[in-house]
Amino acid sequence: MGNKHTQEIIGKEFQCLDKGFIRLIEIMGNDSSIVQAARVSYGKGTKSIREDRSLIRYLMRHSHTSPFEMVELKFHIRLPIFVARQWIRHRTANVNEYSGRYSEMTSDFYLPGKNQLRTQSTINKQGRSDDLIDESLSNEVIKSMETSQKNSYDEYIQYINQGIAREIARINLPLSSYTEWYWKIDLHNLFRFLKLRLDVHAQYEIRVYAETIANILKQILPISFEAFEDYMLNSITFSSSELYLLKEVFNKVNLKLISDDENILSNTELNEFIQKVTFINENILNKNKGI
């Protein structure tokens, strides 16, 4: 199950935003590693690709996560500091960041495109809306940001030249400054990162990086990424109250029609779906009875 694309991608620079990038530095393992880890208790090696695909999909579908931890990836990433501060919230990785104490900061800053200068959302308190601001105002804002960034960096260099310690001279630099780090993470936790950061509600700038990583995984771990898309990325969960409301809907589902379409679910997946529907019908509490 080796993938010919892996060696082509390792070390390749994928641009993100205006001055950022992602490079895959190393990968330990592949789709086969997940299969072998899952089968270790049986003493079996890798079987056919078709059987391996079925096993990987089963593991993902039933949240058997430890085999996915057998694959690790190390990335070199260049990103604005405000994106890095969101990114670091995912604490299940190893990180080594460029140090502004040991080295001079670069003069690179992130400037948003005009299509990203939008008003504050009235629905999502932490995000932007879909409404663009007036073009004249957007030009003014971008020019102001650029001027402010240049002035802050000029002051930084002035402090350095005056003998001020780098760790102090840097503190007035804006969050738009670019930083770099090496980021190593196992595949299970990388999927959890992508589940959150590929979401349409994630901030655009970090979503760009998530989309780039997703594109890399799609090429080097195609079976695992397919399972991730089907069972994690494009899936949702329901609360018990929501399942109660869906109970009548499922009572009307024609399972025979579903079973006739082999392109939707495999036999195993169909049986699991029927079990879920049966669970809803038989076990969701009837609130009207006060149970």
N, C-alpha and C positions, 0 to 999 in steps of 0.2 A: 504493500500500500504506500510505497514511497511516492513522493510527488516531485515531478521534474521542475516545477515552478519554484520550489524552495530555494535552490541555489541561485536562481536568477533574481530573486527578490532580496535575499540577504545582502545588506549593504546599500541597497538602492534607496535613493532619497525621494520621498513623496512630499511634495510641497503642501503646506497647510497655511491658510490665511495669506497674509502678504509676505511675511519673512520667516515663517516657521516651517518645520518639516518633521517627518517621522522616518526613521530608518530601523528596520529589523536587523539587529546585530547578531543574535544567536537564537537558535531554537533547539531545545532538547526534547526529542520525541516527535511523534506524528500520530495520525489516526490509528496506526497499528499498535502504538504504545498503550493507548486507551483500552483496546481490545485485549491485549496481553495481560494488562493489569487486572482486568475484570475476570479473566479466565484462570488466574493463577491458582485459585483454590481447586480447580479441576485438573491442573497439570497439563493443560492443552495450549498449544501454540496458536498462531493465527490461522484461521480457516479461509474460506473464499471471501472475496470482497463483498459479495452479496450477503453472506452470513455476518460478516463484520459490520456492515451497514445496519443490519437489523438489530444487532446487539447494541451498537452505539445509540441508535434511536430509542431502544428500550431503556438504556441507562439514563438518557436525558429525560425521557417521558416520565420515568418513575423517580427522578431526582436522586439517582445513585451517583453522587458527585465525585467521590474519591478517585475513580479511574481517570477523570479529566484533570486531576491535579498532577498526574504523571507527566504531563506536557508543560514545559516552561518556556517562556519567551522573554527575551531581553531587547528593549527598544532604546534607541537614542532619539530624544525628542527635544525640539526647540519650540518654545511656546511663550506667550505673554504671561507675566507674573499673575495677573488676575485669573487666567485660565488654570495656571498651576495651583493656585490656592483652592479652586474647586476640585481639581484633580486629586490633590493630596488627601481629600476626605475619604478616598478609597484606601483604607489602611491595610489592605491585604497584599501589599507589594513591597519590594525592596527598592529604595530610591537613593541615588547619589546625585546631588545637584551642584551645578556650577557655583562656585563661591565668590561672592563679591568682597569677601575679606582678603582672599589670597590673590585675586586677579581683578584687573580693571573691568568694569561693566562696559558692554558695547554700546554704540550709539543707535542701535536698532530699536524701534518702537512700533507697536501695532497701531495702525490707523484704520478705523472701520470704513467700509465702502458706503456710498450714499444709500444703497438699498438696505443697509442695516441701521440707519439713523431713523428711529421710529419713536412714537410716543409711548409713555408708560401705559401698560395694560391696566384696565380698570377691573379685570377679572382675576388676573394672576399678579399678586402684589410684588413678586420677585422677577417679573419678566417684562419684555416689550410687547407692544400690540402689533397688529398687522398694518397700522396706519403710518405711512411715511410722513416725515415732516416736510415743510415747504422747501423747495430746492434752494432758494436763496439762503434760507436759514441753515440748511445742511452744508452748503459751501462755507458759510461763516463759521460753523462749529468745527468742521474739519480743519480749516485754516487756523483757528484758534488752538485746537489740540496740537497741531504740528508745531506752531510757534512755542507753545508751552513746553512741549517735549524738548525742542532744541535748546530753549533757555535753561531748562533744568539740567540738561547734559553739559552745557557749557559751564554752568556753575560747578557741577561735579568735577569736571576736568580742572577748573580753577582751584578748587579745594585741594585736589591731588597735587597740583603744581606748587601749592603753598605749603605742602608737607603734611596736610591733614591725613590722618589714617584712613585707609580705604573703607574700613568698616563704619566710619562716621560719615565720610564724604558721600556715601551712597544713599543715605537715609531719606533724602528729599527726592530721589528719582521716582517717577510715577509707576503705577501698577501696569501701565502699558509697556514697560521695559520687557525685552525678551530675556528669558533665562533658558538654560539647557539642563537636562538630566538624563541619566540612565535609569530605566524603569524595568524591573524584572518581576514577572507575575506568572502564576500558573493559569492554565486554560479555564478552569472552573471559575476562578475569581475574575478573570478577564471577561468571561461571558456575563458575569454579574455587573461589571463596569459598563459593558456595552448595552445591557438591558436598560440601564438608567440613562446613559448618555446618548443613545440613539433615539431616545424618545423625543417627540416633537416639542415637548415642554422644556427640554434641556436647553441651556443657553446656546445660541447659534455657534459661537466660537469654539466651545468644547465639543459640540456635535460634529464639527468639521473634522476634528481629530479622531473621534469615534468612528466616523464613516470611513476614514482612511484605514484605520486598524481593521475594521470589518472587511474591507476590500482585500486586505492582505490575508486575513484568515480564510476568506472564501477561496483563495487560490492555493494555499499551502495545507489547509486542513478542511477539504471540501465536505467530507462526510459529517464531521463534527459540526461544522458551521451550518450545514443544512438542517441537522437535528436541532441546533440552537434556534434557528429561524422558525422552525415549525412548532417547537414545544415550549420555547421560552420567550423569544423576542416577539412573536406574533400571537401570543396566548394571553389570556386574562384570567383572573380569579374572581369568584363570586363569594359574597358573605352569605351566611345562613339566611338572612332576611331576603337577599336577592334571589337565592335558590328557591325560597318559598314562592316568590312571585313567578319564577320560571316553571314551577311545577305543572301548571295547567298548559303551558306551551309545550312542554315535553310530552304530555299526555296525547297531544295531537300529532306528534312526529310519526311519520310512516317509516319505520325502521326497515321495512322490506325494500322500499325504494332506495334507501341509502345502501343497503347490502348489495343491490343490483349494480351499483356503480363502483366498479373495482378501482377506479382511479382516485377515489376520495380516501378510502381507508383500507389498510391491509386487514386480513381476517383477524389477526391478533388485536389490532387497534379497534376494529369494529366491535369485537367482544368486550373490550375494555370500555368502549363508549356505551354499549348497552348496559353494562354493569353500573356506570355512572348514572344513566337515566333511571335505572331501577332503584338505585340508592335515593335519588331525588324523590321518586314517587312513593317509596316505602318508608323512608327514614326522616325526611324533612318535617320538622314539628308543625303540627296544626295549631297555629297561634289562636285561632278562634276558640279552640277547646281549652286554651290556657295550659297546655302541656309544656 
